[in-house]
Amino acid sequence: MRKRIALTLAILLAPIAMAWAQDNNPETALSTVSSAKNLKPIDIQTFWAGDDAVSNGFYYDGLPLQTSSDFKKVIDPLGDSQASAYLDSASNKERLGSGLFWTGLGVEMAGWVDFTVEMTKMGNTSINAYGYVTGTTPNLGPSLALILAGNAGWVGGLLLRGDAGSERYNAVNRYNYLVQHPDSLSLAPYSSPDAAGMDLTQAF
């Protein structure tokens, strides 16, 4: 029964997670940039909570870049394989991370439900084959296994999504550098920029 609960939740939540990760936000969708000659730098805005940087916002020509499709429409026309590779890696990690997050969350919830059911049995009595009255001892092993596995899943998903954000930030940094230094397009790959969330607000 426990396995069925966990499996059912995983099956139901995984497609939702994948759909959530798809690029289907028409309200902020950008038209594809027609030529690399028309490219402009991407503005990077860092949002802070006290002294800590919590997230980055990306804007192209005044419009926010939110989905993987938005970033690809702006960065791919540059024709730089490394910047595009960063974006592809970010998209893959975002999809996988989202799937792990929601599946892990579902499995952990199933574990807590099973834990609650088992605990309600505590104090129940029954008569065994020898006619003695015995108390019911909850079997919490499967519950704890589900909780731990689910917790590992959604935490791993969050970490992957964080890596995706760093890859996307790297793609934007490389794009901005090459747009401002067009002669560098023929040079060796630009070194990896700083990790996401470490820079002040920038307008290139």
Salt bridges, closest charged atoms under 4 A:
ASP61 OD1 - LYS40 NZ 3.10
ASP76 OD2 - LYS72 NZ 3.07
ASP80 OD2 - ARG174 NE 2.39
ASP88 OD1 - LYS72 NZ 3.15
GLU94 OE2 - ARG161 NE 3.80
ASP114 OD2 - ARG2 NE 2.58
GLU118 OE2 - ARG2 NH2 2.60
GLU118 OE2 - LYS121 NZ 3.44
GLU167 OE2 - LYS93 NZ 3.20
